[in-house]
Amino acid sequence: MCISVCPGGTHHPIQCIVPPHMLRVIALRGDERTAEMARSLLKQNQKLRQEREDHPHPCNQGDEAPAAIAGGGNTRAGSTFTPDRRVHDGQQKAALPGKLLRGEGDSPSDNADVDLMYDAMGEVFSLYADQFDRNSLDGSGLALIATVNHRRNYNNAFWNGDQMAFGNGDGQLFRTFMDLSVIAHEMTHGVIQYSGGLVYQDQSGALNESIADVFAAITQQRQLGQAAHEADWIIGSELLGPAIKGVGLRSMKAPGTAYSDDLLGQDPQPFHMDNFLSTSDDNGGVHINSGIPNHAFYLFCMLLGGNSWEKPGQIWYRALQELNNPMASFAEWSDQTVAAAIELYGTGSPEALLLRRAWKLVGLPT
Amino acid sequence: MIIEISSSGGFGGIPAAAMHKRIDVDQQAPSLRQEICDAFEPRDLRQLAARSGNSRGADRMVYRITVTDRQDGPHVYDIREDQLPAEILDLIDQM
């Protein structure tokens, strides 16, 4: 993982060009020449990591003082919060959690998926600690437990209330679920659960999904050092099989356009309330109608400019902490985010005005 | 006996990515046949479907299991994956 992520989200310009989690995927799945290049870069990263441990350098401090840094598997001196990561190998069976292969502070294992998961969990932990002063998913240092290689040809990743599990995909429709955005999405389901929860059905379920996607996008953009206008806003860009026509599983920038494929069908997500889908499938369309609040977040970030993990992330996080309504509708959530923007930045602030505009553009005037 | 298994939900929630399996139990090897019959006993499946299960969590799949035998016709059960024992999930993957 990119261990040069510094408090405030600044990145070392060289080591962060290709994130190490991507390098590990390339090392596993690229052709011979590309895989060799990725392995070589990973070795360099490992060396740099060791050097940095031996000779820590000061990072640029942003406006907000960091609580902790955990991205690369190492916490820095002075960190308030420390992750407790436990990565298990499911060995293609369904029993959870499986065999523990890497615990907190352990050396990298021989298993690329395990190490990718360990680093990605550190990245997400770091986001919540640094930007939102939150100690793990429950705010009290909950152990981060993940199982990789869950079941056989399993086309899914989930949060079961206590831990995460990730399949490897069937190789045709999905080639992996080991993607930072997926890992951040599942961990955020844990954050939502410990923030009062959102019932996983109908509009509150779609909000649960959307908030998980929002913080997945934030995690990815922060790791890459991308401002809102530089990001692709794709959830699951690494997932689709080699012959599938698509760029990922969901697009927050343009819901409904992530894929269009003979096997997978057409991305069904709407971006406006006019196209809200009433269905009993998928817990009332939680993965479909989430496109609407997803797009509102995207629009707000674009209208405001800058980094999604700063003001927009603060507003969404505060709204989640103050929601206190597990059955919230889209309208109630949009009101909650505007209330959070006003609390943080003032009634007539650009943040509050532009947020109202974003919600109005998706058919949810506040 | 015929067992049909389909899935819905999951991280993507994409119907086209769902599992669809149809197993003619009589055509299976004797050892596997017995294992399947034991695992997909309608009375047990009914109890599993009735379990409240863990209501926390997200992105899990739901299985629709249809067991059709000559005497009783089809029995249909919708069971969330966390309500199914790991041994049955492994068997589903194996079949």
Chai-1 contact restraints between the chains, C-beta under 6 A:
chainA,res_idxA,chainB,res_idxB,connection_type,confidence,min_distance_angstrom,max_distance_angstrom,comment,restraint_id
A,K93,B,D90,contact,1.0,0.0,6.0,A-B,restraint_1
A,A94,B,A86,contact,1.0,0.0,6.0,A-B,restraint_2
A,A94,B,L89,contact,1.0,0.0,6.0,A-B,restraint_3
A,A94,B,D90,contact,1.0,0.0,6.0,A-B,restraint_4
A,A95,B,A86,contact,1.0,0.0,6.0,A-B,restraint_5
A,R151,B,D93,contact,1.0,0.0,6.0,A-B,restraint_6
A,R152,B,D93,contact,1.0,0.0,6.0,A-B,restraint_7
A,N155,B,A17,contact,1.0,0.0,6.0,A-B,restraint_8
A,N156,B,G10,contact,1.0,0.0,6.0,A-B,restraint_9
A,N156,B,F11,contact,1.0,0.0,6.0,A-B,restraint_10
A,N156,B,M61,contact,1.0,0.0,6.0,A-B,restraint_11
A,A157,B,F11,contact,1.0,0.0,6.0,A-B,restraint_12
A,F158,B,D59,contact,1.0,0.0,6.0,A-B,restraint_13
A,F158,B,R60,contact,1.0,0.0,6.0,A-B,restraint_14
A,W159,B,G57,contact,1.0,0.0,6.0,A-B,restraint_15
A,W159,B,A58,contact,1.0,0.0,6.0,A-B,restraint_16
A,N160,B,G57,contact,1.0,0.0,6.0,A-B,restraint_17
A,N160,B,D82,contact,1.0,0.0,6.0,A-B,restraint_18
A,G161,B,N54,contact,1.0,0.0,6.0,A-B,restraint_19
A,G161,B,R56,contact,1.0,0.0,6.0,A-B,restraint_20
A,G161,B,G57,contact,1.0,0.0,6.0,A-B,restraint_21
A,L173,B,A17,contact,1.0,0.0,6.0,A-B,restraint_22
A,H189,B,A58,contact,1.0,0.0,6.0,A-B,restraint_23
A,Q193,B,R56,contact,1.0,0.0,6.0,A-B,restraint_24
A,Y200,B,A58,contact,1.0,0.0,6.0,A-B,restraint_25
A,L249,B,G12,contact,1.0,0.0,6.0,A-B,restraint_26
A,L264,B,A16,contact,1.0,0.0,6.0,A-B,restraint_27
A,G265,B,A16,contact,1.0,0.0,6.0,A-B,restraint_28
A,D282,B,G9,contact,1.0,0.0,6.0,A-B,restraint_29
A,D282,B,G13,contact,1.0,0.0,6.0,A-B,restraint_30
A,H287,B,G13,contact,1.0,0.0,6.0,A-B,restraint_31
